């Protein structure tokens, strides 16, 4: 499969890329702002003798030209994309009254508008994918947060982050309907606590309930096979209660 993954330089994205690369039939295109960490991903994939093919690209989802260049790079190598995982995200942990307008705009630029830009840019390639046996051509997976779903526990200081993930969850539902005739499935994975740098930033000193490698493996598995059973769903992925 041809797979595009954003935010692959660390944490969940990094290990999700490595999970995809275990399959020799996968060609994984990744984008991140951190060139050094992308090279680290390449080295890690070589160290574990990954069977799949990895193409890295340094770019910022907030920059239109970076996205355009990334898409041109993909189009020069493949004619269709089977999976898009919108994983790139930023987090702000501040009391509401301390969050500047620029903070809101910067966070939404990545968490919402970055995902929108990737979907818009890749839509022709997602539509060009071959029809799978379960009736879908391709699968868009938006990585969200349980805090971005209505009726779930919320935490002080995360109003900007959680609301941006809330926007992404509704976008997921809207696009699943809008893309139904194209046979493109769109789902969201609303993650609970995972031991990453972002989690430590949100909850200093706390231990997450899920291991990042195990979560990444689950995301990769769902991205590959989940469209056979789900569409337009924001699935809560957490082993803790409530």
C-alpha positions as CSV (number, residue, x, y, z in Angstrom):
1,X,0.0,0.0,0.0
2,X,1.0,3.6,-0.5
3,X,0.7,5.5,2.7
4,X,1.1,9.1,3.8
5,X,1.8,10.0,7.4
6,X,2.2,13.4,8.9
7,X,4.1,14.2,12.1
8,X,6.4,11.3,11.8
9,X,9.5,12.6,13.5
10,X,8.6,11.5,17.1
11,X,6.2,9.8,19.4
12,X,3.2,8.1,17.9
13,X,4.0,9.1,14.3
14,X,7.5,7.8,14.5
15,X,6.5,4.4,15.7
16,X,3.5,4.2,13.4
17,X,5.8,4.7,10.5
18,X,8.0,1.9,11.7
19,X,4.9,-0.4,12.1
20,X,3.9,0.3,8.5
21,X,7.4,-0.4,7.3
22,X,7.3,-4.0,8.6
23,X,5.4,-4.9,5.5
24,X,7.4,-5.0,2.3
25,X,4.4,-4.0,0.2
26,X,4.1,-0.6,1.9
27,X,5.6,2.6,0.6
28,X,5.4,5.2,3.4
29,X,5.7,8.9,2.7
30,X,6.3,11.0,5.8
31,X,6.5,14.7,6.5
32,X,7.8,16.6,9.5
33,X,9.5,20.0,10.2
34,X,12.4,18.3,11.9
35,X,14.9,17.0,9.4
36,X,17.2,15.6,12.0
37,X,14.5,13.4,13.5
38,X,13.4,12.3,10.1
39,X,16.9,11.1,9.4
40,X,16.7,9.3,12.7
41,X,13.6,7.6,11.5
42,X,15.3,6.5,8.4
43,X,18.2,5.1,10.4
44,X,15.9,3.3,12.8
45,X,14.1,1.7,9.9
46,X,17.4,0.5,8.5
47,X,18.6,-0.8,11.9
48,X,15.5,-3.0,12.3
49,X,15.8,-4.1,8.6
50,X,12.4,-2.8,7.7
51,X,11.0,-4.4,4.6
52,X,8.9,-1.5,3.4
53,X,10.0,1.6,1.5
54,X,10.4,5.0,3.3
55,X,10.4,8.4,1.7
56,X,11.0,11.4,4.0
57,X,10.2,15.0,3.4
58,X,11.0,18.0,5.6
59,X,8.1,20.4,5.6
60,X,5.7,22.5,7.6
61,X,1.9,21.8,7.3
62,X,1.4,25.5,7.9
63,X,3.2,26.4,4.8
64,X,1.3,25.9,1.5
65,X,4.4,25.7,-0.6
66,X,5.8,22.9,1.6
67,X,2.6,20.9,1.1
68,X,2.7,21.5,-2.6
69,X,6.3,20.3,-2.8
70,X,5.5,17.2,-0.8
71,X,2.5,16.3,-3.0
72,X,4.7,16.8,-6.1
73,X,7.3,14.4,-4.6
74,X,4.5,11.8,-4.0
75,X,3.0,12.2,-7.5
76,X,6.5,11.7,-9.0
77,X,6.7,8.3,-7.3
78,X,3.2,6.8,-7.2
79,X,-0.2,7.2,-9.0
80,X,-2.4,6.6,-6.0
81,X,-2.5,6.7,-2.2
82,X,-4.3,4.0,-0.1
83,X,-4.0,5.5,3.4
84,X,-3.6,9.0,4.8
85,X,-2.9,9.3,8.5
86,X,-3.2,12.9,9.8
87,X,-1.1,12.6,12.9
88,X,0.7,15.9,13.1
89,X,-0.4,18.0,16.1
90,X,0.6,20.7,18.5
91,X,-0.4,21.3,22.1
92,X,-0.8,24.3,24.3
93,X,-1.2,23.9,28.1
94,X,-2.2,27.3,29.4
95,X,-5.1,28.8,31.4
96,X,-7.7,30.1,28.9
97,X,-7.1,33.8,29.8
98,X,-3.4,33.4,29.0
99,X,-3.8,31.9,25.6
100,X,-3.0,34.6,23.0
101,X,-4.9,34.9,19.7
102,X,-1.6,33.9,17.9
103,X,-1.5,30.7,20.1
104,X,-5.0,29.7,18.9
105,X,-4.2,30.5,15.3
106,X,-0.9,28.6,15.3
107,X,-2.4,25.5,17.0
108,X,-5.4,25.3,14.7
109,X,-3.1,25.8,11.7
110,X,-1.5,22.5,12.4
111,X,-4.3,20.5,14.2
112,X,-7.1,21.4,11.9
113,X,-6.1,23.3,8.8
114,X,-3.0,21.2,8.3
115,X,-5.2,18.1,8.1
116,X,-7.6,19.9,5.8
117,X,-4.8,20.9,3.5
118,X,-3.4,17.3,3.3
119,X,-6.9,15.9,2.5
120,X,-7.6,18.5,-0.2
121,X,-4.2,18.0,-1.8
122,X,-4.3,14.2,-1.8
123,X,-7.9,13.8,-2.7
124,X,-7.2,12.9,-6.4
125,X,-4.6,10.3,-5.4
126,X,-7.0,8.9,-2.7
127,X,-9.7,8.6,-5.3
128,X,-7.3,6.9,-7.7
129,X,-6.6,4.0,-5.4
130,X,-7.9,0.6,-6.5
131,X,-11.2,-0.6,-5.0
132,X,-10.6,-3.0,-2.1
133,X,-12.5,-6.2,-1.5
134,X,-14.5,-4.5,1.2
135,X,-15.8,-1.8,-1.1
136,X,-13.5,1.2,-0.2
137,X,-10.7,2.6,-2.3
138,X,-8.7,4.4,0.4
139,X,-8.8,5.3,4.1
140,X,-8.2,8.6,5.9
141,X,-7.4,8.3,9.6
142,X,-7.5,11.5,11.7
143,X,-5.6,11.1,15.0
144,X,-7.6,13.0,17.6
145,X,-8.1,12.9,21.4
146,X,-10.8,11.7,23.7
147,X,-10.7,15.3,25.1
148,X,-12.0,16.3,21.6
149,X,-15.2,14.4,22.0
150,X,-18.4,15.6,23.6
151,X,-19.3,14.2,27.0
152,X,-15.8,13.2,27.9
153,X,-13.6,14.3,30.8
154,X,-11.9,17.7,30.1
155,X,-8.8,19.2,31.7
156,X,-7.9,22.8,32.6
157,X,-5.4,24.4,30.4
158,X,-6.2,22.3,27.3
159,X,-9.1,24.4,25.9
160,X,-7.2,25.2,22.7
161,X,-5.9,21.7,22.1
162,X,-9.2,19.8,22.9
163,X,-11.4,22.2,20.9
164,X,-9.1,21.8,17.9
165,X,-9.4,18.0,18.2
166,X,-13.2,18.5,18.5
167,X,-13.2,20.3,15.1
168,X,-11.2,17.4,13.6
169,X,-13.7,14.9,14.9
170,X,-16.7,16.7,13.3
171,X,-14.7,17.1,10.1
172,X,-14.2,13.3,10.1
173,X,-17.9,12.7,10.2
174,X,-18.7,15.3,7.5
175,X,-16.1,14.0,5.1
176,X,-17.1,10.4,5.5
177,X,-20.5,11.3,4.2
178,X,-19.2,13.7,1.5
179,X,-16.6,11.1,0.2
180,X,-19.0,8.1,0.3
181,X,-19.6,8.1,-3.5
182,X,-15.8,8.2,-4.1
183,X,-15.5,5.1,-1.9
184,X,-13.1,6.8,0.6
185,X,-13.5,5.9,4.2
186,X,-12.8,8.6,6.9
187,X,-12.4,7.7,10.5
188,X,-10.9,9.3,13.6
189,X,-9.0,7.6,16.5
190,X,-9.7,9.6,19.7
191,X,-6.7,8.6,21.8
192,X,-6.5,8.4,25.5
193,X,-3.3,8.9,27.4
194,X,-0.1,7.7,25.6
195,X,3.4,8.1,26.9
196,X,4.8,10.7,24.6
197,X,6.5,14.1,24.9
198,X,3.2,15.7,24.2
199,X,1.5,13.9,27.0
200,X,4.3,15.0,29.4
201,X,3.7,18.5,28.3
202,X,0.0,18.3,29.0
203,X,0.4,16.4,32.3
204,X,3.8,17.0,33.8
205,X,4.9,14.2,36.1
206,X,2.0,11.8,35.2
207,X,2.3,8.4,33.7
208,X,0.2,7.5,30.7
209,X,-1.9,4.4,30.5
210,X,-0.7,3.3,27.1
211,X,2.7,2.5,25.7
212,X,3.6,4.5,22.5
213,X,4.8,1.5,20.5
214,X,1.7,-0.5,21.2
215,X,-0.6,2.4,20.3
216,X,1.4,3.0,17.1
217,X,1.0,-0.6,16.1
218,X,-2.7,-0.4,16.7
219,X,-3.0,2.7,14.6
220,X,-1.2,1.1,11.7
221,X,-3.3,-2.0,12.0
222,X,-6.5,0.1,12.0
223,X,-5.4,2.3,9.1
224,X,-4.8,-0.8,7.0
225,X,-7.9,-2.8,7.9
226,X,-10.4,-0.6,9.8
227,X,-12.2,0.7,6.7
228,X,-13.7,-2.7,6.2
229,X,-15.8,-2.2,9.4
230,X,-15.9,1.5,10.2
231,X,-16.7,4.8,8.4
232,X,-17.4,8.2,9.8
233,X,-16.6,7.0,13.3
234,X,-14.5,8.7,16.0
235,X,-13.3,5.7,18.0
236,X,-12.2,6.1,21.6
237,X,-8.9,4.3,22.1
238,X,-8.1,4.1,25.8
239,X,-7.6,1.3,28.3
240,X,-8.3,3.6,31.3
241,X,-11.6,4.6,33.0
242,X,-13.7,6.7,32.8
